[in-house]
Amino acid sequence: MKKIIAALATSVMLMTSAVAQTLPAPNIAAKSWLLLDATSGQIIASQDPNARIEPASLTKIMTAYVTFGALRDKKITLNQMVNVSTKAWKVDASSSKMFIDPATPVSINDLLYGLMVQSGNDAAVALAEAVAGDESAFVVLMNKEAQRLGLTSTHFANPHGLPSPENYSTAQDLSSLAQHVIKDFPEFYKIDSVKSFTYNKITQQNRNRLLWLDPTVDGMKTGHTEAAGYCMIASAKRPNGAGERRLISVVLGTSSDQVRTQESQKLLNWGFQNFDTVKLYSKGQPIATPEIWKGTKNAVKIGFAQDVMVTVPKGVAGKMKPALERKDPLVAPLAENSRVGTLKMVVDGKPMLELPVVALETVEQASIFGRAWDSIRLWLK
């Protein structure tokens, strides 16, 4: 099943280069950037998406993700009070902090706001110690999650993103991580939209300036070091037909806070203005009922293992025509979700997308007499 879903995702991704090339991508003043449609899972456009970069405070997205998982698994609770270690208190005095104090315990809830709104490096260390006992053990969890999520070009050295040669990622991996946070933990993702947070009588604003400039933006995180430049992951949700669609932009290595903000806005606007996301088929929806041989049934329903959503330039969706290619003859036994063919979506005679088609039901093998009769029919056919 997982292989089929992965094949479907890969097929949709391959479509991007074929379709998006019909529209020139915007000029983005960044070393590396990417625009992902989170609704379809498609990368709409990118530049050097696999270039290794220093993620700076974007690292805190994984710190949050691991902490969210610990909350889900009830290893910690939001109201749990944490004693602040000297290590957390003293972390790089010149860096971003939420100003926790060893003399005052702090809740997990406040630490999460301090992490994602104030970008506190002290909050990152305190959360790491609360979840895993110490920072090193937490980093192991971060890298296990990166591996599980398929972030093959990512490695974490710490929970806050302060410079280290062993802390690296790519625009593509970071976009995937951002998508997982939104999908897996929507109840906690809402923290990213908070514009300011006060702790220890100190109020700090969220560094994501788009929260003030664009009401459709509801996250996610900024980062900056001298080596990384000014980086930003932004996510926005806007109307799409009868529903909504979400885009995630990743802009890395810009020259200033202002530039990362304006380039992220430019990228999101370009994606929403020039592309539509459409649902082609529903999970379990039969697209054909071909004949099957040597089975307990004469026909089998075929379709897709999950909803098929695609992102295409505006005006293209109505031109797409399906062309089904089957692995005939279909012979029992046939298991549910077994791949039985490919559906090609064609625009102006050119294949733009290939989707794996699967059996939507199991067909058991017929009796020896039924198999023998179908063998004769197949030979005659």
N, C-alpha and C positions, 0 to 999 in steps of 0.2 A: 504493500500500500504506500509506504513512504517513498519507494522508488518511483511509483507512478506520479505521486504529487511532485516529487523533485523533477521528474521529466517534464511535467506540465509547466512548472515554474521556469525551467530552462528554456522551453519552447517559447514562452511569452517573452523572456528576456532577449532571445535571439531576434524577435520581431522588432525590437527597439531600433537597432541599427538600420533595418530596412525601411521602416516607416518614418522614424524621426528625421532621417536624412532629407526628407522632402521639405523640411523647414530648417533654415539656418539657426543654429543655437546662438544665444546672446553672447556678447563679449563680457566675460566676468573677470574682474581684476583680482584674481586669486591664483595661487600656485596649483591648486587642485580643487575641483568642485564636482558636485553631482546633484541631480534632481531625481527623486524617487517618487513615483505614485504609490502611496501606501495602500490604496484601495485595490489596485491590480497587482502590485508587487513589481511593476516594471520600472526600470531605469529609463527615464525619458531622454536625458542628455547628460553628458559628463565630459570632463577634461582631466586626464591623468588620474582616473579614479582608484588605481592600484598603486599609486606612488606612496612609498613609506613616508609618514610624517610623524612628528611629535604631537600627540593629541592634547597636551597641556590639560586644562581643566575639563575638557570633554571626557577625560578619564572618569570623572565623577558620575557619568551616566552609568557606567558599569558598577561603580560603588553603590549607587542607588538601586540598580537592578538586583544585585546580590542581596542587599538589605531588604528589598521588597519580597524576595523569595523567602528570606528568613521569617518575615512577618507572616507570609502566607502559610508557611509550615509551622507556625506558632513556636518558633525557637526564641523569639523575642516578641514584645508587644509595644504598641505605640506609647502607652502610658508608663512603660518601664523606665525607671530612673537609672542613670549611668553615672558612675564616679569618673571624673575627668582625670586622666593620667597626666603626669608631668610631660611625657612625650607629646601628647596631643596638645597640651597648652603651649609648649615651646616650639611647635613646628614652624619653621621659617618665619621669623617675626615680621619680615618685610612683605610677606605674601597675604593673600586674601584670608580673612578670619571672621568667625562669628563671635569671637571673644568669650569663649567658655572659660571657666575658672575652676582650678582644682578644689577650691573651697566650697563649690556649689554643684551638687548633682544636677544633671540635665536629662530631660526626657528624650526618648528615641524620636518622638514626633518633632520636637524642637530641633533636634540634630538634622533631621531630613530637610526641614525648611532652611536651616543654616547651610546645608550642603548645596541645595538646588537653587535657592533664591539668592543667598549671600555668597555662594561659592566658597564656603569656609573650608580651608585645608585642615584646620583643627577639628571641624565636624567630621571630615572624612576619616581621620585617624581614630576619633572617638567611636564612630560607627563600626569601623573595622575591628576595634578591640571588643566592642559589645557583641558583635556577631560571631567572631572567630577566636576570641581570646587574646590575640595579638595581631599586629599589622602583617607580619610575614605569613601567618596562616590564612589571613583574609585574602592576600594576594594570590595564594594558591587557589582559593575559591574563584577569584576573578578569572584566572586563566582557564580553570575547568569550565566555567560558564562560556567563555569565549570559544573554547573548543567545541562545546556542545551546540552552540549556536552557529557553528560553521564560519567563525571569524578567523580564517586561516592565515591572515596577514597581520594579526594583532597579538601583542604581548604586553602585559602590564607588570610594572615593577613596584608600584605603590598605589594607594587608593585616591590620591589627590591630583596627580599629574605634574608634580614638580619635576624639573628636568632629570632625565636618566636615559642612558643609551639603550636600556632594556625596556623602555616604555615607548611603544610605537603602534601605529595603526594605519588605516587608509580611509579615504572618503567612502569607498564602497562598504567596508566593514562597519564603519560608524553609522552609515545610513541603515544598515541591517539591524544594528543594535538599537538604534532609535525606534525603528519599527516594532521591535520586540517589546520594548518598554511600553509603548502605546497600546499594543495588542494584548500583552500578557498582564499588565497592571494598570488598567484605565483608572482605577480608584485612587492610585497614587500619582499617576501622571499629572493630575490636575494641579499638583503643587507647582509645576513648572509655569503655570499661568499667573501665579501670585506676583504682584508688582513690587512689593516691599515686605520686609519682615523685621520685627524689632525683638532683639534679645539683649539682656543685660543693659537695658535702657539705651541701646544703640540701634538706630534704624538704618538699614541699608536697602538700596534699591536693586532690583533684578537688573543684571547687565544686558538682558535681551531687550534692546530698545524697540524692537518691533511690537512688543506688547502694548506700547503707547501709540504706535503709528498705524497699526493694522489690526482691527478688531477680530479678524479671522485667525490670527496667529495665537496659539495657546501653548507654546513651548518652543525650543527645548533647553539649550545651554550654550554658553559662550566659553571661550578659553583664550589665554594669551601667555606666551613666554617670548623671550627675545628670539629664540631659535624657531619657534612655531609660528610667530607672527600672530595676527588677530584672527581667531577662528570662530565659527558659529554653525550650529545646527538649529534650524528653525522649522516649525511645522505649522501648517494652516489647514483649515477645513472650510470649504465653500460649497454652495449648492451645485449639484450635478444632476440635471433632469429632475426626477421626482425625489432624489435622495441627496447625498453629500459625498464628496470625495476629499481625500486628504493627500497633500503633497508634503514631502520632507526635503529640504534643501540642506546641503553640506557645503560650506565655503571655508577653505583652509588657506592660511598663509597670506592674508591681506595686510595692508600697510597701516591700518588704523581701525578704531572702533567704528568710526563713521563709515568707512569703506565696507567693512564686513556687514554692516547693517543695510546699506543701500544695495549692495550686490546680492544679499540674501533676498531682499524685497524684489529686486529685478528678476531674479530667477523664479521665485514663486509666482509673480504676476505673469511672466512669460508662459509658464506651464499651465496655469489656469486659463489664460486667454486663448491659447493656441491648440489645446488638446481636450478631448473628451474621454471619459472612461465609461465603457459600455459593458453590460452583461450579455454575453453571447448565449450561454447555456447555464442551466441550474444543475447542481449536483443531483445525480440520479435521474435526470431527464432523458428518456430514450430518444435518440436521434435516428435510430433504425432498428428493425427487428429481422435480421437475416436468418436464413436457414442454417440449422446445425445438424450434423450427421452423427449417427451412432450414439444418440443420447436419449434420455427419458423425455425430452421435449423436442418438438420439431423446429422451434425457433428460439432465439435468445435476444433479450433486450440489450442494446449497447449504448454507451454514453460516456459520462465523465465522472471521475471520482470526487470532484469538488466543483464548486461554482467556477465558471470561466469568465473572468473579468479581463478586459484588455483596454489599453490606453492608445488612442489613435489621434492623428491630427483632425481638427474639426472638419467635417464634411466627408471624411473617409468611411465612417461606420456604415453609412447607407449603401456604399459601393461594394462592401465585402460580400463575397459569395462562397458558400461551403462546397468542398469537393472531398468526398469520403473515399479513402482507400482502405480496403479490408484485406486481412490475411486469410483469404479463402483457399480451400474449404475450411470452415470451422468444424472441428471434430471434438466430440466429448471424450473424456471428461473435461469440463471447462470450469475453472474456479472463478468466483466473483472477483472483480478487479483485475483479472488477467487481461493483458493488452491484446487487443484484437485488430487494431488498425490505427490509421492516422486520419485526422480531419484537417485539410488544408483550407485556409481562408485566402481567397484570391481577390485581388483588386486590379482591374484593368488587365486581366489575363496573367498577372504576376503573383506567385505565391508569396504572401506576406507573413504567414503564421502557420505553424504546424502544431497540432494538439494531439496528444495520445488518447486514443479511444479504448475503453475497457468494457468488459462484460459487466452488466449491472446485476447479474444473478448467476448462481451456480447451476450447471447442468450436469447431472450424474450420467455415468455410462449406462447404456441400455443393456438388456439381456443379451446373451450370446446369439439368440435368434435375430433380435433387432439389429445387432452389429453386423451380422452376416448379411442380412437383407440390404442394409445401407452400403456395405462393401460392394455388393453387386451393382447397386444403383450408381455409386460413385464410379465404378469401372465403366459402366455403360455411358455415364455422362462424360 
